[in-house]
């Protein structure tokens, strides 16, 4: 039978006991990580969130009753131990913070027994992730996961501390909002009081933080929960946490300055990393031209080269037709990989096709200086040599080429560059390369929507010198927007906001909103702008991504206490689930069950 704590108070966490406490009597509590019965002496590794401490049970010191309890202990039993801190008699365990001491038990209580866990609660678990997430409360006991959670908490505390010193006020914004469908899909919440009407969970606090600037709270911050109904990836969840901020009477330089200092402060306090300031900057155009990505990983080279001028007028139709259609021909030089097997090259071609390419051209420079290429027969020796020279090609190099519209070429070569960087071991995993990406396009064309869409959001300020092109050449207009990138991952993004009604209304017009529809969706913001709105700007970080990168985890699921899996379900609670008909009736909602074509499962759609 489980015992109680009555009369006992924990004096220390496991790793709070040190050789400074030798000779003292302490009370520690936690979970049994291991029990080893050596006959006459029992060793127990006691674990809590701070770490592991060795307990020794000897019958002549703890008594027959406590020794019998120690014999009964198994992994994950919860126990309380009173004992004396002693210098270890055996070998020191240098892998433990408490490796030079041990507790000689005087009494013990078994506070809770445990069944045999479905997997070992141990560091660097090899158990399948779906099993670990089903029993997440056990998985969260693992020391490496606990370190992640503790670091996350520390980062939040340091963010709050730093921004408070910088004059920011922490203000909560609503979770139940109005749907403003522009961007990712909203999660909708039906209203019982207003039948047929729905709230939307916030994709970000964007509109409310702008309203706070209108209200005079000139520096706002919040560690905010946000929701997006979108397909999941390793660094994406349906619910996520933002470090959100907005500032009044500032420009982009002010925002970048305070955030550079925030990043440096958090990295030093959290993991002891010294970040050199100021952070490097790169324009969006430069990033795309050099890396094929607006979130470039600058820990390795293999940059893109535009060879459009070199191949103009050559005999290879794939290149020339791309140029005739307004596209480009670009290449990466994979140094020393000329001998890459054809099977691997074919896999790269398939990867390129998966990223939108029609194909991938290649040229390998043999050790004798000759060329082996998928397109050599269409070009002269002089044309091939000029191409190799433009790429800085040397014997042993493999050159890969993509030809299409710029967007596709960037996407294809940017993805190939990352794939090769990882597979060839070119990336220094111990580096933390931060940089700013600036001067984004204000708008991007959507083939699906057949209209321009905001690259960031509809409230981003255009650069003054480009605004003259908003009607004649919208794609030419740059935005006062900035993203902060770490090791090829977008950590956060922000912009200077539009604070003039005429520019905001013009933006809505360019995005295809009628004046009526814009006021229907955003009228509360536009109305507020009538009553004196300061120039303002802001930025938001993905907290989950920041923690993931600082602890070098492969997925944000490793730094979120209770994450969802790729189909947005929770393996622990089986959410989402069905609800009682009475609940639906109360909300005046009827469901139409739609059976999937394969008949494997049913989904639900509102009537």
C-alpha positions in Angstrom: 0.0 0.0 0.0 1.3 3.5 -0.9 2.3 5.6 2.0 1.9 9.3 2.6 4.4 12.2 3.1 2.9 13.0 6.5 5.7 14.4 8.7 8.2 14.5 5.8 9.4 17.6 4.0 11.7 17.5 1.0 14.9 19.4 1.8 16.7 19.1 -1.5 16.2 18.1 -5.1 18.5 15.3 -6.2 21.3 17.4 -7.7 21.0 20.1 -5.0 22.8 17.7 -2.7 26.6 18.1 -3.1 29.8 17.3 -1.2 29.2 20.5 0.7 26.4 18.5 2.5 28.5 15.6 3.5 27.6 14.6 7.0 24.1 16.2 6.9 20.8 14.4 7.0 18.6 15.2 4.1 15.2 14.2 2.7 14.9 13.6 -1.0 12.0 12.5 -3.1 11.6 11.2 -6.7 11.3 8.3 -9.0 13.3 5.1 -9.0 15.4 5.0 -12.1 17.2 1.8 -11.3 17.4 -0.7 -8.4 20.4 -3.0 -8.0 20.3 -5.6 -5.3 23.9 -6.8 -4.5 22.9 -9.0 -1.6 23.1 -7.2 1.7 23.3 -3.9 0.0 20.8 -2.3 -2.4 21.7 0.6 -4.7 18.9 2.8 -6.0 19.3 5.6 -8.6 16.8 8.3 -7.6 15.6 10.6 -10.3 13.8 13.9 -10.2 13.8 16.8 -12.7 17.2 18.0 -11.5 19.0 14.7 -12.2 20.1 11.5 -10.5 21.3 10.7 -7.0 22.5 7.4 -5.7 20.9 5.9 -2.6 22.4 3.0 -0.6 20.2 0.8 1.6 22.1 -1.3 4.2 19.9 -3.3 6.6 21.9 -2.5 9.7 21.6 1.3 9.0 18.1 1.6 7.6 16.4 -1.2 9.5 14.6 -4.4 8.3 11.4 -2.6 7.3 13.1 0.0 5.1 15.4 -2.7 3.6 12.4 -4.8 2.7 10.8 -1.8 1.0 14.0 -1.2 -1.0 14.0 -4.9 -2.1 10.4 -4.4 -3.4 11.2 -1.2 -5.4 11.1 -1.3 -9.2 11.6 1.4 -11.9 9.2 4.4 -11.6 8.2 3.8 -8.0 7.9 7.1 -6.3 9.8 7.2 -3.0 10.8 9.5 -0.2 14.2 8.9 1.5 15.7 10.3 4.6 19.4 9.6 4.9 23.0 10.9 5.5 25.1 12.4 2.7 28.4 10.5 2.4 31.4 10.5 0.2 31.2 7.6 -2.3 33.1 4.6 -1.2 33.2 3.2 -4.7 34.4 4.8 -8.0 33.3 8.3 -8.7 30.7 8.6 -11.5 31.9 11.5 -13.5 28.8 11.4 -15.7 26.6 12.5 -12.8 26.6 15.9 -11.1 26.3 13.9 -7.8 28.8 11.3 -8.9 31.1 11.8 -5.9 28.5 11.4 -3.1 25.7 9.1 -2.1 22.9 9.0 0.5 23.0 6.3 3.1 19.3 5.7 3.7 17.9 5.7 7.3 14.2 5.5 6.4 12.2 5.2 3.2 8.5 5.6 2.2 7.0 4.2 -1.0 4.6 7.0 -2.0 3.4 5.3 -5.2 4.1 2.0 -6.9 4.3 1.6 -10.7 3.5 -1.0 -13.2 6.3 -1.9 -15.7 6.5 1.0 -18.1 5.8 0.3 -21.8 9.4 1.6 -22.6 12.5 2.4 -20.5 12.5 6.0 -19.1 16.0 6.8 -20.2 18.0 9.3 -22.1 18.2 9.1 -25.9 15.4 6.7 -26.1 15.2 4.4 -29.2 11.5 3.8 -28.7 9.3 4.8 -31.6 8.0 8.3 -31.3 4.3 7.3 -31.6 4.7 5.0 -28.5 6.5 7.8 -26.6 3.8 10.3 -27.5 1.0 7.9 -26.5 2.6 7.7 -23.0 3.9 11.3 -23.1 3.7 11.6 -19.3 6.4 8.9 -19.1 8.4 10.4 -22.0 8.4 13.7 -20.2 10.3 12.1 -17.3 13.3 11.3 -19.6 16.2 13.5 -18.6 16.9 14.9 -22.1 13.2 15.9 -22.6 13.2 17.5 -19.1 16.3 19.5 -20.0 14.4 20.8 -23.1 11.4 21.8 -21.0 13.5 23.4 -18.4 15.5 25.4 -21.0 12.2 26.5 -22.6 11.0 27.8 -19.3 14.3 29.6 -18.8 14.1 31.2 -22.2 10.6 32.5 -21.5 11.8 34.0 -18.2 14.8 35.7 -19.8 12.7 37.1 -22.7 10.3 38.6 -20.1 13.1 39.9 -18.0 14.9 41.6 -20.9 11.9 43.1 -22.6 10.6 44.4 -19.2 13.9 46.2 -18.8 13.5 47.6 -22.3 10.1 49.2 -21.3 7.7 46.6 -22.8 4.4 45.8 -21.1 3.0 42.3 -21.2 -0.6 42.4 -22.3 -2.8 39.5 -23.2 -4.9 39.6 -26.4 -8.1 37.5 -27.0 -8.2 33.9 -28.1 -11.7 34.0 -29.4 -11.5 36.3 -32.4 -13.2 37.2 -35.7 -12.2 35.1 -38.7 -10.2 37.2 -41.3 -9.3 34.5 -43.9 -6.1 35.7 -45.5 -3.3 33.2 -45.3 -3.5 29.9 -43.5 -6.9 28.4 -42.5 -8.5 29.4 -39.3 -9.6 27.0 -36.5 -13.2 27.9 -36.0 -15.2 27.7 -32.7 -19.0 27.7 -32.9 -21.0 30.2 -30.8 -23.9 28.9 -28.7 -25.2 32.4 -28.0 -25.0 33.4 -31.6 -26.2 30.3 -33.6 -24.6 30.0 -37.0 -21.7 32.3 -36.0 -18.2 31.3 -35.3 -15.1 32.6 -33.5 -11.7 32.0 -35.0 -8.7 31.1 -32.9 -5.8 33.6 -33.5 -3.2 32.9 -36.1 -1.3 35.7 -34.5 -2.2 38.7 -32.2 -1.4 41.0 -35.2 -4.6 43.2 -35.3 -4.9 43.5 -31.5 -1.3 44.5 -31.0 -1.7 47.2 -33.7 -4.8 48.4 -31.8 -2.7 48.5 -28.6 -0.3 50.9 -30.4 -3.4 53.0 -31.3 -4.2 52.9 -27.6 -0.9 54.4 -26.5 0.9 51.3 -25.0 4.0 52.0 -27.0 5.9 48.8 -26.2 3.8 45.6 -26.0 5.0 42.0 -25.6 3.3 38.7 -25.1 4.2 35.0 -25.1 1.2 34.1 -27.1 -0.6 30.9 -28.1 -1.5 30.8 -31.8 -3.3 28.4 -34.1 -3.1 27.5 -37.8 -5.0 24.8 -39.6 -2.2 23.8 -42.0 -0.2 20.7 -42.9 2.4 19.8 -40.4 6.2 19.5 -40.7 9.1 18.9 -38.3 9.1 22.6 -37.3 5.3 23.2 -37.5 2.3 22.4 -35.2 -1.4 23.4 -35.3 -0.9 25.2 -32.1 2.3 27.0 -31.4 3.8 29.8 -29.2 5.0 33.2 -30.3 7.2 35.7 -28.6 5.3 38.6 -29.9 6.1 42.3 -29.7 5.1 45.7 -31.2 6.7 49.1 -30.8 5.5 52.7 -31.5 7.5 55.7 -32.9 10.1 53.4 -34.4 11.5 52.3 -37.7 13.0 48.9 -38.8 16.4 49.8 -37.4 15.0 50.2 -33.9 13.2 46.9 -34.0 16.2 45.0 -35.3 18.4 46.7 -32.7 16.3 45.6 -29.7 15.8 42.1 -31.1 19.5 41.6 -31.8 20.2 42.4 -28.1 17.4 40.2 -27.0 18.8 37.2 -29.0 22.3 37.8 -27.6 20.9 38.0 -24.1 18.8 34.8 -24.4 21.5 32.8 -26.0 24.1 33.7 -23.4 21.8 33.1 -20.5 20.2 29.9 -21.9 23.2 28.0 -23.4 26.2 30.2 -22.8 26.4 31.1 -26.5 28.1 34.4 -27.3 26.4 36.0 -30.3 28.4 38.6 -32.1 26.5 41.8 -32.9 25.4 43.4 -35.1 24.0 40.4 -36.9 24.7 40.1 -40.7 22.1 41.3 -43.1 21.1 40.1 -46.6 18.5 41.4 -48.9 15.8 39.0 -50.0 17.0 39.3 -53.6 20.6 38.5 -52.6 19.4 35.5 -50.5 17.4 34.0 -53.4 20.1 34.6 -55.9 22.9 33.1 -53.7 21.0 30.4 -51.8 17.7 29.8 -53.6 16.0 30.5 -50.2 14.7 33.4 -48.1 15.9 31.5 -45.0 19.4 30.5 -46.1 21.6 28.2 -44.2 25.0 30.0 -44.3 26.9 27.4 -42.4 28.3 26.1 -45.7 28.9 27.3 -49.2 27.8 25.7 -52.5 26.0 29.0 -53.5 24.0 29.3 -56.7 25.5 30.9 -59.8 23.4 32.5 -62.5 24.8 31.3 -65.9 21.9 32.7 -68.0 24.2 35.0 -69.9 26.7 32.2 -70.5 24.2 29.8 -72.1 22.2 32.4 -74.0 22.1 31.3 -77.6 23.6 27.9 -77.0 22.3 24.8 -78.7 20.6 23.3 -75.6 16.8 24.0 -76.0 16.0 23.4 -72.3 18.3 26.3 -71.4 17.3 28.7 -74.2 13.5 28.1 -73.9 13.7 28.9 -70.2 15.4 32.2 -71.0 12.9 33.0 -73.8 10.1 32.5 -71.3 11.6 35.1 -68.9 13.2 32.5 -66.6 16.9 31.8 -65.8 19.5 29.1 -65.8 21.4 28.6 -62.5 23.8 26.0 -61.2 25.5 24.7 -58.0 29.0 23.3 -57.9 29.2 20.1 -55.8 32.9 20.1 -55.2 34.7 16.8 -55.5 31.6 14.8 -56.4 32.3 14.1 -60.1 32.4 10.4 -59.4 28.9 10.4 -57.8 27.2 7.2 -59.0 24.5 7.6 -61.6 21.9 6.1 -59.2 22.5 9.0 -56.8 22.3 11.5 -59.6 19.0 10.0 -60.6 17.8 10.4 -57.0 18.8 14.1 -57.2 16.8 14.4 -60.4 13.8 12.9 -58.7 14.2 15.2 -55.8 14.3 18.2 -58.2 11.2 17.0 -59.9 9.5 16.8 -56.5 10.3 20.5 -56.0 8.7 21.5 -59.3 11.4 21.0 -61.9 10.9 19.3 -65.2 14.3 17.8 -64.8 17.9 18.5 -63.8 20.9 18.8 -66.0 24.4 17.8 -64.9 28.0 18.0 -65.9 30.8 16.2 -64.2 34.4 17.2 -64.7 36.6 14.1 -64.9 40.1 13.9 -63.5 41.6 14.1 -67.0 39.7 17.3 -67.7 37.0 15.8 -69.9 33.3 16.3 -69.4 30.6 13.8 -68.7 27.2 15.5 -69.1 23.5 15.0 -69.8 23.6 17.8 -72.4 27.1 18.0 -73.8 26.0 16.8 -77.2 23.9 20.0 -77.6 26.8 22.4 -76.9 30.2 23.1 -78.4 33.4 22.5 -76.6 33.8 26.3 -76.3 30.3 26.7 -74.8 30.9 23.9 -72.3 34.3 25.4 -71.3 32.8 28.8 -70.8 30.1 27.3 -68.6 32.6 25.4 -66.5 34.8 28.5 -66.1 31.7 30.5 -65.0 31.1 27.9 -62.3 34.7 27.8 -61.1 34.7 24.2 -62.1 37.8 22.0 -61.5 38.6 18.3 -62.1 36.5 16.2 -59.8 33.5 18.7 -59.6 29.9 17.9 -60.3 27.8 20.8 -61.7 24.0 20.7 -61.4 21.8 23.0 -63.5 18.1 24.0 -63.3 16.3 26.0 -66.0 12.8 27.4 -65.6 11.0 30.4 -64.0 13.1 32.0 -61.3 10.8 30.8 -58.5 11.1 27.2 -59.6 14.8 27.4 -60.2 15.4 28.9 -56.8 13.2 26.4 -55.1 14.8 23.4 -56.8 18.5 24.4 -56.3 17.9 25.7 -52.8 16.4 22.4 -51.8 19.2 20.4 -53.5 21.8 22.5 -51.9 20.4 21.7 -48.4 20.0 18.0 -49.3 23.6 17.7 -50.4 24.9 19.8 -47.5 23.4 17.3 -45.1 24.2 14.1 -47.0 27.8 15.1 -47.7 28.5 16.3 -44.2 29.2 19.9 -45.2 27.3 21.5 -42.3 29.0 22.3 -39.0 26.3 21.4 -36.5 28.0 23.3 -33.7 27.6 26.7 -35.5 24.8 29.1 -34.8 24.5 31.4 -37.8 22.0 34.2 -37.3 21.2 36.8 -40.0 18.5 39.2 -41.1 16.7 39.0 -44.4 15.4 42.4 -45.5 13.7 44.1 -48.4 11.2 41.4 -49.1 8.8 41.9 -52.0 5.6 43.4 -50.7 3.4 41.1 -52.9 3.8 37.7 -54.6 1.7 36.3 -57.4 -0.5 33.3 -56.6 -1.4 31.1 -59.6 -4.1 29.4 -57.5 -5.8 32.6 -56.5 -4.9 34.4 -59.8 -4.0 37.5 -57.9 -1.3 39.2 -55.9 -1.1 38.2 -52.2 0.7 39.8 -49.4 4.1 38.1 -48.8 3.9 38.8 -45.1 0.4 40.2 -44.3 -1.8 43.1 -45.6 -0.6 45.5 -42.9 3.1 45.7 -44.1 4.4 49.1 -45.1 5.9 49.4 -48.6 9.2 51.2 -49.1 8.4 54.8 -50.0 10.6 54.9 -53.1 8.7 51.8 -54.6 5.1 52.9 -53.8 4.9 54.7 -57.2 4.9 51.3 -58.9 2.0 49.8 -57.0 -0.4 50.1 -60.0 2.0 49.7 -62.9 4.3 47.0 -61.6 3.2 45.7 -58.2 5.8 42.9 -58.1 8.5 45.6 -58.1 7.4 47.1 -54.7 9.6 46.1 -51.8 8.3 45.9 -48.2 9.7 47.3 -45.0 9.8 43.7 -43.8 12.5 41.7 -42.1 13.0 38.1 -41.0 15.5 36.7 -38.6 17.0 33.4 -39.6 19.0 30.8 -37.7 20.8 27.9 -39.5 18.3 27.9 -42.4 15.2 28.2 -40.3 13.0 31.3 -40.1 13.0 32.2 -36.4 10.8 35.2 -36.7 9.4 37.9 -38.9 8.1 41.4 -38.7 7.6 44.6 -40.5 6.9 48.3 -40.2 3.1 48.6 -40.3 1.0 50.8 -42.5 -0.5 53.6 -40.3 -2.1 55.7 -43.1 -5.6 54.9 -44.1 -5.1 55.8 -47.7 -2.2 53.3 -48.1 -4.0 50.6 -46.2 -7.1 50.9 -48.4 -4.9 50.8 -51.5 -3.2 47.7 -50.2 -6.6 46.0 -49.8 -7.6 47.1 -53.3 -4.4 45.6 -54.8 -5.1 42.3 -52.9 -8.5 42.1 -54.5 -10.7 43.3 -51.6 -13.5 45.6 -52.3 -13.8 48.6 -50.0 -16.9 47.0 -48.5 -15.2 43.6 -47.9 -12.1 45.2 -46.4 -14.3 47.2 -44.0 -16.4 44.1 -43.2 -13.2 42.1 -42.2 -11.0 44.8 -40.8 -13.3 47.7 -40.1 -12.4 47.8 -36.4 -8.8 48.4 -37.3 -9.5 50.9 -40.0 -11.9 52.8 -37.7 -9.2 53.0 -35.0 -6.9 54.5 -37.6 -9.2 57.5 -37.8 -8.4 58.6 -34.2 -4.6 59.1 -34.3 -2.4 56.1 -34.9 1.4 56.3 -34.3 4.0 54.9 -36.7 4.6 51.4 -35.4 6.4 48.2 -36.2 6.8 44.7 -34.7 8.2 41.2 -34.9 7.2 37.7 -33.7 9.4 34.7 -33.0 8.4 31.1 -33.0 9.4 30.1 -29.5 9.2 26.4 -30.3 11.6 26.7 -33.2 14.0 28.8 -31.2 14.2 26.2 -28.4 14.4 23.4 -31.0 17.4 25.0 -32.6 19.2 25.9 -29.4 19.0 22.3 -28.0 19.7 20.9 -31.5 16.5 18.8 -31.6 15.3 17.3 -34.9 11.7 18.3 -34.3 9.7 20.9 -32.3 7.8 18.0 -30.8 10.9 17.4 -28.6 10.5 20.9 -27.0 6.7 21.0 -26.6 5.2 19.3 -23.6 2.1 17.8 -25.3 2.6 18.0 -29.1 0.4 16.9 -32.0 1.5 14.5 -34.7 1.4 15.0 -38.5 -2.3 14.6 -38.9 -2.9 17.2 -36.1 -4.1 14.5 -33.6 -2.9 13.9 -30.0 -1.9 10.3 -29.4 -2.2 10.8 -25.7 -5.8 12.1 -25.5 -7.1 10.9 -28.9 -8.1 14.5 -29.7 -9.8 15.5 -31.9 -12.9 13.4 -31.1 -16.6 13.2 -31.6 -19.0 15.1 -29.3 -22.5 14.2 -28.0 -25.5 15.0 -30.2 -26.8 17.1 -27.3 -23.8 19.4 -27.6 -24.3 19.8 -31.3 -28.0 20.5 -30.8 -27.2 23.1 -28.3 -25.0 24.8 -30.9 -27.6 24.3 -33.6 -25.1 22.4 -35.7 -25.9 19.4 -37.9 -23.3 17.2 -39.4 -23.1 15.5 -42.8 -21.0 12.4 -42.7 -18.8 12.1 -45.8 -17.3 8.7 -46.4 -13.9 8.8 -48.0 -13.4 7.1 -51.4 -11.4 4.2 -50.0 -14.0 3.7 -47.2 -11.2 3.7 -44.7 -12.6 6.4 -42.4 -15.2 9.0 -42.1 -14.8 12.7 -41.9 -17.3 15.4 -41.0 -18.4 18.5 -42.8 -20.9 21.1 -41.6 -24.2 21.0 -43.6 
